[in-house]
Amino acid sequence: MVNRRDFIGLGAGTAASGLIPRCLAQGMDYQAPQLARVAKRVTELSRKTDAGFFFITDLHVADNFKKSGELLAELVRRTPIRRTICGGDIGVAFSWKSPSDEAAVKYAASEFRAKWVKPIEAAGGDIYTAKGNHDFSTGKNVGATEGCTLTCRETRDILMDSRGCRAAVVNPDEPDSCYYYFDDSSARFRYVVADTTDSVRGDPPKRSIVYGMHDSQLAWMAEKALGTVPDGWSVVVVHHVPIVGVLADEGVEKFYAPFRQMIEAYQNRGRTRIGGREIDFSGARGRIVLDLTGHMHGERQTWKNGILHVTEPCDAAYGDYIPGSAPWCGALPKKVGGTPFEQTFDAVQIDIGKGLVYFTRVGGGQDRVVHFMPRTVRVGDSLRLVAENMPEVDRWACYDGDRVTFRSHPENRWNKLIDYHSDCARIDGDGVLTALKPGVTMVLAIAQDWRKEIMPVRIIGKNGT
């Protein structure tokens, strides 16, 4: 397993020296079978889906084999998908690989432009980036009070310097902000990109990025990004830090409660309060089909109060995507340069009519289909589930959608172990689910090779609540 400290010994030096070719024409033939498979699947799915994009997150470019930009460019050339969304964390956490913090920050910014933005745009695609908690700040070590943290304007000048972001709709009253939205009018989709770390601590000795979202961002999101969604349109919300506990942890869920409550109020045509002012979404006209994040470096998903939440694994060459995705992805491969597993990202395609999100994996992991509309069953009743998109089901499983337990990893302080629970329901080998108590259960139909169809089931009490 590769962690942040081990990466340099695994192959980062080889990548930096140029011994690993930079583009397909110069020797990335080992990626050819994977690219052909992904391009074929994405192209076939595009004929029956309404919208699609590539999603890549947590690049941490100093700890990255830096091939994913070229892979994305090649997929832009080979498929109908033209949009790439990056979930943030371009930079590194600490400057242990650099003689100075400022040099580490500048390196990350320049590499992002050279190895991702330029290839994707040259291929005819557009890239949109969410701000992460490491964009752009670095300290000398854990708990350091000195380091280099860019201002909000400096960070915006890096992250928003792409053709896609320059054309996006921003808040004119906050010119330093990194939140925005953009539309795909032909597909009737709006993509809302939020900033979950929208400020920096100002005192220079302790300057750092601050987790949280100011009321000004939330109000603009409510009134402009969501409030102006045309009738019948679908919405994808993207940001860096997950806002539900099963994807992150309970502390984060509480911390981002105002944002979560806002998008839930929109989805359910309710009300919420922002900065002491009530926002009424009873007249909302769109529907959120997906809330997509990074930050945790692993693959997980849940459904909560009307919204499907998914967090994706890191593209950086870290090993924490392995325990972070366990146990629902099998034995994932290590990220080794010169192999098809050196990078990790997904093509995401959405079928509105059938309520499905298709994820097609590049790198370690598997393809999966996730339903964003839940089934409903009462406590004590049974429900037979059919995996229409996974006919070769090898086994069924389920886990509670609103509770996991995080444990410390005995060998790595950065990688928490995750225990899932199944108190709300049980499911047998034929896909028959028995509801045990109110809540949400996530049902998985799993093929022998760990491809999955994932279905949320809402369990209500016998009296209908």
N, C-alpha and C positions, 0 to 999 in steps of 0.2 A: 504494500500500500504506500502511495506517495503522499507525503504531507508537505506543507509549505517549506519546511526546513530541508527536506530530503531532495526537493526537485532539482537543485543545482547539481547533485551527484548523479542524477538519472539520465540527464541528456540535455539540459538547458545549455550547457557549454557547447555541445555539438551543434545545436540549433543556431546559437549565436555566431559560431564560426563560419557558417555557410555550408557545412558539409551535407546538411539535409537540404535538397533543392527547394526553391521557393514556389515553383509553379508546376502545374501538371506537365507542361512541355519539357521540363527539365528533370523529370524522373519520379513524379509522384504516381507512377503506374500502380503501386500497391493500393491506391485509393480508387482506381478505375472500376472494379466490380461493385463496390459500395455505391459510388456515384451513379452507376447505371441502374442499380436496383432502386435507389431513392428517386432518381429522375423518372423512372417508369411508373412507380407507385404514385408520386405526386401528380404526374400528368394524367394518369387514369382517374385519380380522385378529383382532379379539377373539373372533370366533366359532370360530376354530380354534386359538387359542393358550391357554396355561394361565395366564399372568400377564402384567401389563404395568405400566409406570410411565413417567413423563417424567423425563428426566435433563438437567440443566443445570449448567454448571460455570464457574468462573472469571468471576464476574460483574464484579469490580473496579468497583463501582458508580459511582465518580466518573468513570469512562471508559466509561459504558454509556448507551445511549439509553433505558433503563428502560421498555421496552414488553413485555419478555418475561413479566413477572408477569401482566400483563393477558392476553397471548396464552395463557399456561398456564391462567389462570382460565377463559377462553373454551373451551379444549379440554376442561377438566374438565366444563364444562356440556354440551358436545356429544358426548362420548365416554364409554365405560364406565370409563375410567381415572380413578382418584381420587388416586393417589399421585404426588408429585413428589419426586425426590431431587436435592439440590444437592451437587455435588462439591467445594465450598469455594472459597476465595479471594474472599470478599466485599469485603475491603478493598483498598487500593492499596499499591504497593510503597514509594512515596516521597511526601512531602508537598509536592511542587512546585506543586500547585494550591491549597494552603491556607496561611494565615498561620501556622498552628501544627500540629504533628504531632497533638496531642491532638484538635484540631478535626476533622482528617481522619479519625481513627479513629471519633469520635462520629458524624460525618456518614455514614460507610459503614454503621454499625450501624443508624442510624435509617432510612436509605433502604431497607435490606434489609427491615426490618419493614414499612415503609409501601408499598413498591412490589412486593414479592414475597409475603411471608408473609400479609398481610391480604387481598389480592385472591384468592389461591388458597384460603384458608380460607373466605372469604365465598362462594366458588363451590361450596363443599361438598367441597373437596379437603384433603389433608394434605401438608405439606412436611417433609422430613427433611434435615438438613444435616450434611455431613462437614466437619471442620476443615481449612483449608488453611494453607499456610505464610505467608500474609499476613493471617491471622485471629487477633488484630488487632494489627498492628505496622506502624509506618512510621518511616522515617528521613529525614533531610533530603536525602540523595543517596546514590549508590552508595558503600559502604564507610563510611558515617557511623557514629560511635560514640554519637551521641545521637539521641533520638527518643522515640516513645511506644509502649510495648508493654504491652498489658493482661495481667493475671495470668490464669492458667488458669481461675480461678473467674469472672472478669469475662467472659472469652470464652465460657465455657459458658453464662453467664446470657443471652448474646445468641443464640448458635447453637442452643441447646436450648429457646429460648422459642417453641415452636410446639406446636400441639395434638398433632401426630404424635410429636415428640420427647419431650414430657412423658409420653406413654403408653408409650414404649419401655422395654426392659429394660436397666438400667445396672448398673455395678459399685458396690454400696453402700459398698464399702471405699475408693473413690476418688471422693468427691463433687464434685471439680473436673474430672472426666474428661469428654471429648467423644466417647467410643466407646460403642456400644450395639448392640442388635439389635431387630428387630420382626418379627412374623409375619403372614402372610396364610394363615390356617388353611384357608380354603375352597379356596385354590389349592395348599396344601401347600408353601408357599414361606417361607423365612427370609431376611431381608435383614440382613447383618452390616456395620455401618458402623464402620470402623477410623479411628484418628487417627495419621497418619504424622508429626506434629510435636507430640508429647504433653507438651512441657515448654517453659519459657522460661528463658533465662539470667538469673540473679538479680541480678547487680551492676548497679545503676541506670544508670551511664553507658553501659554496653554491653548493656543489657537487650535481648534479641531472642528470636525463636522459634527453637527448636533442632530440626533434623531428627532423626528417630529415633523408636523405640518402646521403651519400658521393658519389662522382663521382666514386671512386674505386669500390663500390658495384654495382652501375649502369652499369659500364663498364663490370664487370664480369658477371652480369646478361645478358647483351646484347650479349656478345661474347661467353660465355660458357653455361649458363643455357638455354638461348633461341637460341643462335646461333648454337648449336649442336643438336637441336631437329631433330630426324630422319624424313624422308619423310613420310607424312601421319599421323603422330602422333598427339594426342590431348594434350593440356596443361591446367592444373589447376594452377592458381597463388593464393598463400595464403600469407596473412600478417595481421598485427594487425589493423592499422589505415586505414579507408577507404580513397580513393583518389578521389572520386567524390562527388560533393556538396550535392546531394539529399540524400546521405547516411550519410554524416557528416555535414559539413557546408562549406560555400564559402571560408573561410580562409584556411581550410585544403586542399580544391581542388587546390587553388593557390600554397600552400606550397609544395605539392607533384606533381606539374606539370611535372617536368622532368621524374619522374617514369611513370606517366600516359602517357605522350607523347611517352615514349619508348615502352611500351607494345602496344599502339595504332599503332605506326609505324610498329612494328612487325606484328600485326594482319592485317594491310592494305598494307603490302609490301612497306612501305615508308622509309623515312629517318628521323633521329633524331640526335641531337648533345649532346655529353656527354663530359664535360671537355674541350670544344673547339674543339673536334674531331667529325667528321661526321661518323655516323653509318648507313650503307646501308642495309636494310632488304629486298631488292628486290628479293633475293634468298632464303628467309625464306621458310621452308618446313612444319612447323606445324601450328596448329590453337589453339588459346586460347578459351576454351569453358566456362570458369568461373573464375572470380576474387572474392575471398571469404575472408571476414574479420570479425572482432569483434569490440571492442572498444566502440561502441555506446550503447550496451546493449539491443538493440531492433532489430526487424525483418523488413528489408526494402530491396528493390531491384530496380534496374533501368538498362537501356541499353544505352551505350554511345559509339559512334564512333567504333562500331563493337564488343564491349565486354559487356557481361552480368556481372553486379556487384551486389553482394549480401552481406549484413551484417546480422549477426545472433545474437540472444538474449544471455544474459549472463547466465552462469550456477550458479553463486553466488546467494544467497538468497536475492536479491534486488528487490524492486518493480518497478524500473525504466524500466523494460522490458515491463510493461503494457502501459504507455504512449508512450514509444519508438516504439511500434508496432502498435499503433492506427493510423487510424481507421479500418485497414484491417484485424484485427484478432478477432474482437468481444470483449466481456468482458472476459479478461483473468483472471485466478485464481491467488490468492496470493500464494507465495511459503511458504508452511507450512510443517514443518518436520513431517514425518510419513504419508505423503500423496503422491500420484503419481505425485504431482506438486512440489516436493521439489527440483528437478533438471531440467535442460533444455538443450537439445542438439538434433542434427539431424543425421539421416543416410542420406547420399548424394549419389545418384546413377545416372549415366549419360548414356543416349542412344544417341550415335553419329548419327546414321542413321536418327532418327526422330528429332534430335535437342532438346532433352528434358533433364532437370535436375529434378529428383525426390527428394523431401525432406520429410522424414518421422520423425515426431516429437516424442521425449520422453519428457514428462512434459507438461506444459501449452502451448497452441497453437495448430496448426493444420497441417496436411499434405498438401503439395502443389506441383504442377508441374509447372516448369518455362521453357519457350522456350528460347533458346539462339540464335536462328536465327529469325530475325524480318520479318514481312510482310511489304509491301510498298504500299502506296496509295498517290495519288496526292490531293492537296488542292482542295476542292469543290466536290470531288468524295466520294462515299460511299463504304464500304467494309463489307461484312457479315462474321462474325467470328463464327467458330464452335469449341466448347470445346470438342474435341474427348476424352479427359481424364477426363472430368467432366460432364457426361451425365445428372446428376441431378442438373442442374444449377437453382439456385433460383433467382439470379439477376446478372446484368452486371454493371460494373463500369470502369472508366478509370481516370488516372491522368497523368499530364505532367511529362515526364521522366527527365527533366533538371531543374526543379524549385520547391522548397518548401520554406515555410517561417517558421522560428523558432521563438517561443515566450517563454518568461520566464514563468516558472510554478509558480503560486501564492503561493504554499505551500511547494515547494522543489526546492532549488537553483540548484540541480544536474539534475533535470528532465525537459528538455525543451519540450514544446508542439509543434506539427508539423501541419502546415496547408498545405494541398495539393491543387493543382490547376488543372483545366482542360480547359485551353485556346486553346490547340492544336486540340482537338477533343471532340465530344460528342458521346455517345452510347445509343441506346434505349434498351428496355426490351427484344428484340429479338436478340440482339447481332449485330445489324447493326451500324457500326461506320461511322460517317460523319467527314471528315477531314476539319479543319477550318484554320489552318495555319501551316507553316513548323515547324518541330520539331519531338520529339519522345513522343508517348503516351504509357503508360503501361495499358493494358486492363486486367481486372480481371473477370473471370467467377467464381462466388461464390456460393457454396452450402449452404443450410440452416444452416448447422453446421459450416460454415466458412472455410471448405476445399476449395482450390482455384486452378484454372489453370490460369497462368499469361503469357500474350503474348505481347511482344514489337511490336509496329507498328511505322515504320518510315514514316513520312509525308513529301513529297517533294513538291516543288512549281510546278505550272502548266507548267513551262518550263523544268521540270525535275531536278531541283537543290534543 
